[in-house]
Amino acid sequence: MKLAIRNGRLIDPASGHDAIADLAIADGRIAAIGAASDFTADRTIDARGLIVAPGLVDLCARMREPGAEGALKIEMRAALAGGVTGVVCPPDTDPPLDEPGLVRMLRQRSREAAGARLYPLGALTAGLAGETLAEIETMHEVGCVAFMQTRALPHDNGVLLQAMRYAKTFDLPLWLRPVEDTLAGSGVAAAGAVAGRLGLPSIPVAAETVALHTVFELQRAAGNPRVHLARLSSAAGVELVRQAKRDGLPVSADVGIHHVHLTDIDIGYFDSNCRLDPPLRSQRDRDAILAGLADGTIDAICSDHTPVGADDKLLPFGEAAPGATALETLLPLVLKWAVRAEVPLVRALAKITSDPARVLGEPTGRLAVGAKADVVVFDPAAHWRVLPELLASSGKDTPFTGHELQGRTRFTLVGGEVRFEQSDPRTERSDPRTDRG
């Protein structure tokens, strides 16, 4: 199918292109940018007043499969509704994604769901128990893009060193959560005045910094394999990553979108929607995250999408399941950050398109002739209220419930195929510079 997107503001963060231009798509790829001679479209989308950009690449979104039958299709619909065309699925599924058969099954179900592209992360250790390495090379052969130890580093540093040496030998990237779990313990909130006032078990910053020191020392000992650090949360952690990059270590890092906007004060009176992992930290920590995004220390922003059942959130804060739905709020929250921090739109969109694609090493997240036609067309001036009934995800809990956000997806294309389109009569037009959230 040939498709033309006309009159839109075309933004390609990878090249810095930002201008009104047409986009021609044929055979699942971008055929032309600007005027295209001898091109007759089967369908034309008028994008006047809209932004045409690469589809979002989300470095962490839980699809709930294996585990919940049929959940993948639901969460894929949420991804497309949020303009996300590439989803990285962490291995903390049920059972964990630690053997090739599970990877094959997940990829097959993803194809059947006809949603966003799925990039599975394989478990670094069997059962994510941190004791013995999983079938890393075999899982890589069947489609895992990298290998991750979720929640925290393995208890045994020898296992992590072995994994790093193995990864270096086969040039495989490792993804790690910088958490030392003996320090994190059973904490549910960041150590500080808020946790103290509420009487909540806390997680000190040292749980992150000790883990980072361990990662960097073992990385050097293993010959510098590629390491991606998932979900930084503290000012001290950001500074350690900054120094590691200065030292030449092959390190990248991301942060969850909620940590770009919120602090531990937002917990309020035990709001379980703000029960997140890692926990929300202080204003100082959030300011350091913003500075890290500005100077490139933090490479990407992810949704850290975690659909949680209502029953698991309607519990006391310390007992509530951590996580929040975020696929459908990722784009407007990034736009909100861009406005507040005065970040040019091209640079802001890079953090959820071309930069995460670079972390993955995948040829996506860009608009270029010959590239896969993974595209989002969104209205930056549309404002909408975040209400549970408007969310496609099975998870309805988010810290932004009831907030009014700006920016909404109109079309999402994967491989040149329109897999989501929306024209909501309740959507109103407003000045895109207005911050209503």
N, C-alpha and C positions, 0 to 999 in steps of 0.2 A: 504494500500500500504506500502511495505517495501522499505526503502530508506537508502542508505549508503553514507556518505560523507567521503571521504578518503584523507589522506595525508595533511590535512590542519593544520594550527597552531590554535589549539583549546584554546580559552581563556574564562574562566568562572570567572568573577569578584567576584561572591558570595563566591567561595571557594578559589580563588587565583590561580587556575589551569592555567598554560600557558605552553603548550608543543605540539609537533606534535603528533596528535592522530586521530583515526577514530571515527566517530559517527554513530551509528546504530539507525534507527527510525522505529517504527512499531506501528500501531493503533493510530497514532497521538501523541505518546509519545516517549521519548528517551529510547531506549531499552538497549543500551550499550555504554560505552565510552572506546575506545581502542579496542583490539581484541575481536570479538564476535564469540563464537562458535555456530555452527548450525544456522547461520543466512545467508539466501540467499536473496539478495536484488532484488527488481523488477527494481530498477534504481540506478545507482551509479554516484555520482558527484565527479569528480577529483578536489580537492581543493588545489592541490600543488601550493605553492606560495601565497595562499590566507589565510585569517583569518576567522575562524569559531567562532561565538560568539552568545550570546543570542540576540534575536531580540530587537530592541530599544523600550523603553517604554517612550512615550512623554507625559509629564504632562500638556501640553496645546497646542491643535491644533484645530482650528475652522474648522468644516466640512461644514458650511453654510446651514445646515438643522437642524430644520425647517427654511424655508426662501426661498432658491433658489432650485427649483425642479430639481432633478437629480445631484445636486452638490456633494452629499455624495460619489457617485461612482467615480467622478473625483478626489476628495481629497483623497479617499482611494487608488487610483492608485498612487498618489504622495507619500503617506505614504509608500506603499510597495516599490516604487522605491528608497526611502531613507533608506530602511532596518528597518522601524518602524513596529512592530507587535502589539503594544498596544498604543491606542490613548485615551487620556483623553479629552473629549469634554466639554468646559465650557458652562454655561447656557445662555449666552448672544446671543441667537438666535432670530429669528423673526417668531413667538412670543417667548418670553423667555420660557425656559424649567421649567415651574413651576407647572405642573399638570401631574398626572399619564398617561393620555391618550397620551400626547406628548412623554413621555419617552418610552412607548410601541411602538409607531409609529417609533421613531428613532431607537430603537433596532431592529425592524423588517426590516427596510430599510438597516441597517448595515449588517444583516444576508444576505439579498439579494445581497448586494454589494460584498460579499465574499472578503473583504479586511482585514485590521488589526482588532484586537479585539477592541471593542469600550467600553470605560468606561465613561458613562455620569455623569456629575455633575448636581444635581438639583439646582434650584434657592432657595436661602435661604429665600427670601421674595417674596410675590406675585408680579409678574410683575417686579421683581428686583427693586421695588420702595422704599424698605427700610422701609415700614410702618407696614405691618403685615406678620407674618410667613406664608410661603407656606405649602403645604401638605407634610411635610418632611417625616414622618414615612411611609405614603402610597407610596411616590416616592421611598423610600429606598426598600420597598417590591417588587417593579417592576424593580429594577435594578440600581438605582443611588448609586454610590460608596461613595459620599460625597455631601456636600451642600455648595454653594459658593455665596457670594455677589461680583459681578464683579465691576470693575471700581473704587469703593471707599467703605468705611464703610457706614453703614446706618446713616442717619442724627441723628436719635434718639438712643442714647446710651442705653436707656431702652429696645429697640427692640433687640439690639445686646446681651445684658445681658440675656434677655429672651431666645434668640436662644441658647446661650451657656449653660444655665441651662437645656434646653430641650435636647441638644446634649449630655450633661453629663449623663442625666437620661437614655437615650437609647444607649449610647456609640457610637454616630455617630460623625465622624470627620467634622469639619468646615474648609473651605478654604476661606481665606480673602485676598483681595488686600489691603496692608497697605497704604492707601491714605486718607487723610482728605480733602474732596473736597472743603470745604470753603477756604482752603489755596491753593489748586491746581487751583481753579477758572477756567478761560478759557485759562490757560497757555498751550503752545505747545512745549516749550523747557525748558531745565534745567536752573535755575537761575545761572547767571555767566557772564563772559566776552563775551562769544560767543553770547548768547541771547541778551546781551546789545548792542554789535556791530551790530547785524542784526536787532535790533529793534523788537524782537519777545516777545510776552507775555510769562512770565516765571513761572515755578513751583519750589518753594523753597524746599530744603531738609526737612524743617520742616513739609511739607505735608506728608512725609513718617514717620518721627520720632514721631510726635504727634499721628499719627494713631497707631504706634507700642506701645507707652506708653498706649494708650487707650485699645488696645487689651490685653496687659499683665495684666493690672489692673482688667479688667472685667473677664479675664480668672481666676485669683486668686479668685475673688468674686464668681464665678460660680462653684468652686470646681475643677478647672483644667481640663476642657474638652480638647480633642485633637484639635490642631489648626495647619493648614498648611498655611504658608505665601507665596503668589504667587508673583513672579517677584520683588525681591529686586533690588534697583538701586543705593543706596548711601553707602558711607563709614560709616556714622553715623548709618544708618539702620542695616548694617551688625554687627556693634559692639553691638547694642541693642539686636539683636537676639543671639549673642554669650553670652552675659551676662544672657539672659533669660534661655538659655540652662544650663549655669553654676548653675543657681538658681533651676534647676530641673523642669522647666515648660515643659509640653509635646508639644514641638514646633518643626516643621520642616520648611524648606524654600527652594525655588528654585530661579533660575535666568534664564532669557532668553539668548539664545546663542549670540545674537547680543551685549549684554552688556558685554560679556566676551572679545570681540574683539574691540569694537568701543567706541569712546568718542564723546562729543559734537563737537569737532573740525571737525569730519567727516561730519557734516552738510554742511561744505564748503559754497558755495553760494546757500543756500536754496535748497539743494537736498532733495526732498520730499520722496525719498526712505529711508531717515534717520528720517522721521517723525514717531516716535514710541511711544508706551505707555506701560511702563513709558518712559520718555525721556532719551536719552543718556546723561550721566553726565561727569564729569571731569576725567582726568587721575588718580587723587587721588582716586576717587570713583571706577574706574575700577581696580586699584591696590588692593583696599580693597576687591573687589569681588573675585579677584584671590586668595587673602590670605584666604578668607572665604571658597573657594572651597578646598584649600589645607588643612585646619585644620578641615574641616567637619562642620563648621558653616552653610554652604550652602549645602544642601543634594543632590540636583539634578540640572541638566541643562535641560531646555525644549526648544522647538523650538519657542514657542509663535507664531505659524503659523497663519497668518491672510491674507487670499487671498483677495486682494483689486483690484477692477476693474481699468483698465488703466485711464478711465475718472476721477476717484476719486483721482488719483495721479497726473494727469496733471493739477494741480491747484497750486496757490501760497501756499507756505509752511504752513502757518497758516490755510489754508482752506482745505488742502489735508487730506484725510482719514488716520488715523494712522494705522500702521501695515505693515508687509512684509511677503512674502512667505518664508518658512524656512524648511519644512519637508525634502526636498531633499538635503539641504545643512547642516543639523544638524550634520550628521556623519563626513563629511570632516572637518567641522569647529571645532568639538571636537578633531579630530586628529591633526589639526593645533595648537590648544591650548596645547595639550599634548607635541608637539614638542617644541613650544616656551617656555612653562613654565617648561620643563623638568619633566613632570609628567609621571610616568610609565604607559604604555598602559593599564595594568590591572586596575589601579586606575581611569584612564580617562574614560574607558568604563563603569566602575561602575556607574558613574554619569548619564548615559543614559540607564542603564539596571537594575541592581540589586537594586541600591539605590532608584530610583523612584518607583520600584515595592514594596519596603519596605514601602515607604510613602503611597502607595495605600493599602497596606495590602493584595496584590494579590500574589499567588504562581506562579510568572512568572519572567522573567529577569534572568534566571539561566539555566545552562546546568548540569543536574543531572539525573541519572537513575530514570525513573518514572515521570519526569517532562514533562509538555506539550512541544511539539517540536516546539517552536517558535524560529526560528534561522535565523540569517543573515550570509551570506558568502560574504565577501567583499575583494576587492583588495586594500591594503593600498598604493600601489605604482602607481596606475592609476591616472593620472592627467587629468583634464577636465576643460574647460572654461564654466563659468556660463552664459548661453545665454537663453533668454526667450523661444526660440523655442525648447530647450532641456528639459524644465520643464514640468512635467505632470500636475501640479496644474493649476487651473484656474487663480490663481494669478501669475503674471509674474514679479512683482516688488520686488527687493531685494537690499539692500545696496551693495551686492557682484556681481552685474551684471558686466560682463566683467572680473572678477577676475578668476585666475586659481587656482583651489583647488586640493588637493590630497586625494584619497580615494573614491572608488565607489562601490556600491552594485552590486554583480553579481547574487545572489539568495536570495530570501526572502521566508521563510517557516512559515506558520501559521498552527498549529495543524498537523504538518508533511506533509502538502500539499504545493507544490511549487506554490506560487501565483505570483511570479515575477522572471524572469530571464533575463539576459542581457549579450550580447556580442557585444560591440560597436566597430566596426572596426576603429573608430577614436581615441579610447583610446590608449595611448602610455604608455610604461613602463618607470619608472624612479626610482631614489634612494628614498625610503620612508622617508629618513631623511631630504631630501631637502624641504625647505619651499618656495613654489612658490607663495603663496597667497599674 
